[in-house]
Amino acid sequence: MPSDWKARLGMVYSTDPDFNYDTGDTPEADTPPPARQELRVWLDRRQRAGKAVTVVRGFVGRADDLEALGRMLKTRCGVGGAVKEGEILIQGDHRDRVVELLLKAGYRCKKAGS
Protein backbone atom coordinates (compact mmCIF):
# COMPACT_ATOMS: atom_id res chain seq x y z
CA MET A 1 0.00 0.00 0.00
CA PRO A 2 1.55 3.33 -1.01
CA SER A 3 2.09 5.95 1.63
CA ASP A 4 -0.61 8.62 1.53
CA TRP A 5 1.08 11.05 3.93
CA LYS A 6 0.81 13.91 1.42
CA ALA A 7 -2.98 13.61 1.41
CA ARG A 8 -2.99 14.08 5.19
CA LEU A 9 -0.78 17.19 5.43
CA GLY A 10 -3.59 19.38 6.80
CA MET A 11 -4.66 16.74 9.33
CA VAL A 12 -4.72 17.62 13.01
CA TYR A 13 -3.79 14.87 15.48
CA SER A 14 -6.69 12.82 16.85
CA THR A 15 -6.71 10.97 20.17
CA ASP A 16 -9.65 8.79 19.14
CA PRO A 17 -8.31 5.20 18.77
CA ASP A 18 -11.07 4.34 16.26
CA PHE A 19 -10.41 7.36 14.03
CA ASN A 20 -10.01 6.52 10.37
CA TYR A 21 -8.83 9.32 8.11
CA ASP A 22 -10.84 9.74 4.90
CA THR A 23 -8.98 11.36 1.99
CA GLY A 24 -12.23 11.93 0.10
CA ASP A 25 -11.10 9.85 -2.87
CA THR A 26 -13.90 7.85 -4.38
CA PRO A 27 -12.97 4.57 -6.06
CA GLU A 28 -13.51 4.42 -9.79
CA ALA A 29 -16.54 2.49 -11.00
CA ASP A 30 -15.98 -0.71 -12.92
CA THR A 31 -16.22 -0.44 -16.67
CA PRO A 32 -19.39 -2.02 -18.07
CA PRO A 33 -18.98 -4.40 -21.01
CA PRO A 34 -18.76 -2.82 -24.49
CA ALA A 35 -22.30 -3.90 -25.40
CA ARG A 36 -23.66 -1.67 -22.59
CA GLN A 37 -21.65 1.41 -23.64
CA GLU A 38 -23.40 4.10 -25.71
CA LEU A 39 -20.74 6.13 -27.53
CA ARG A 40 -21.13 9.16 -29.80
CA VAL A 41 -18.59 10.10 -32.48
CA TRP A 42 -18.39 13.83 -33.31
CA LEU A 43 -16.37 15.98 -35.69
CA ASP A 44 -15.07 19.14 -34.03
CA ARG A 45 -13.29 22.13 -35.59
CA ARG A 46 -13.77 24.73 -32.85
CA GLN A 47 -10.68 26.34 -31.34
CA ARG A 48 -8.35 24.13 -33.37
CA ALA A 49 -7.20 26.57 -36.09
CA GLY A 50 -9.64 25.02 -38.58
CA LYS A 51 -8.24 21.50 -38.22
CA ALA A 52 -10.74 18.70 -37.83
CA VAL A 53 -10.69 16.40 -34.81
CA THR A 54 -12.79 13.28 -34.32
CA VAL A 55 -14.17 13.17 -30.76
CA VAL A 56 -15.56 10.05 -29.04
CA ARG A 57 -17.84 10.87 -26.08
CA GLY A 58 -19.99 8.92 -23.68
CA PHE A 59 -17.52 6.37 -22.31
CA VAL A 60 -18.37 5.20 -18.79
CA GLY A 61 -15.78 3.45 -16.69
CA ARG A 62 -12.18 3.50 -15.52
CA ALA A 63 -9.64 5.93 -16.89
CA ASP A 64 -7.25 3.07 -17.74
CA ASP A 65 -9.88 1.44 -19.95
CA LEU A 66 -10.56 4.76 -21.68
CA GLU A 67 -6.81 5.19 -22.31
CA ALA A 68 -6.61 1.68 -23.77
CA LEU A 69 -9.57 2.32 -26.09
CA GLY A 70 -8.05 5.63 -27.20
CA ARG A 71 -4.70 3.96 -27.87
CA MET A 72 -6.40 1.24 -29.94
CA LEU A 73 -8.32 3.80 -32.04
CA LYS A 74 -5.24 5.97 -32.65
CA THR A 75 -3.17 2.94 -33.66
CA ARG A 76 -5.80 1.52 -36.01
CA CYS A 77 -6.40 4.92 -37.65
CA GLY A 78 -2.66 5.56 -37.90
CA VAL A 79 -2.88 9.06 -36.47
CA GLY A 80 -2.19 10.93 -33.24
CA GLY A 81 -4.59 12.14 -30.64
CA ALA A 82 -5.22 12.32 -26.91
CA VAL A 83 -7.55 11.29 -24.13
CA LYS A 84 -8.73 14.33 -22.16
CA GLU A 85 -11.58 14.94 -19.75
CA GLY A 86 -13.35 11.66 -20.54
CA GLU A 87 -13.16 12.14 -24.32
CA ILE A 88 -11.01 10.52 -26.97
CA LEU A 89 -9.59 12.98 -29.51
CA ILE A 90 -8.37 11.60 -32.85
CA GLN A 91 -6.58 13.96 -35.24
CA GLY A 92 -8.42 14.36 -38.55
CA ASP A 93 -11.84 13.38 -39.87
CA HIS A 94 -11.95 9.63 -39.16
CA ARG A 95 -15.58 9.31 -38.05
CA ASP A 96 -16.48 6.47 -40.40
CA ARG A 97 -13.36 4.46 -39.53
CA VAL A 98 -13.80 5.06 -35.77
CA VAL A 99 -17.47 3.99 -35.87
CA GLU A 100 -16.49 0.86 -37.83
CA LEU A 101 -13.74 -0.01 -35.30
CA LEU A 102 -16.01 0.58 -32.30
CA LEU A 103 -18.80 -1.56 -33.76
CA LYS A 104 -16.31 -4.33 -34.52
CA ALA A 105 -15.09 -4.15 -30.89
CA GLY A 106 -18.67 -4.64 -29.66
CA TYR A 107 -19.53 -1.06 -28.63
CA ARG A 108 -22.82 0.61 -29.47
CA CYS A 109 -22.04 3.87 -31.19
CA LYS A 110 -23.45 6.45 -33.59
CA LYS A 111 -22.18 9.37 -35.57
CA ALA A 112 -23.46 12.55 -33.98
CA GLY A 113 -23.42 16.21 -34.86
CA SER A 114 -23.14 17.58 -38.35
Order of alpha helices (4+ residues) and beta strands (2+ residues): beta-beta-alpha-beta-beta-alpha-beta
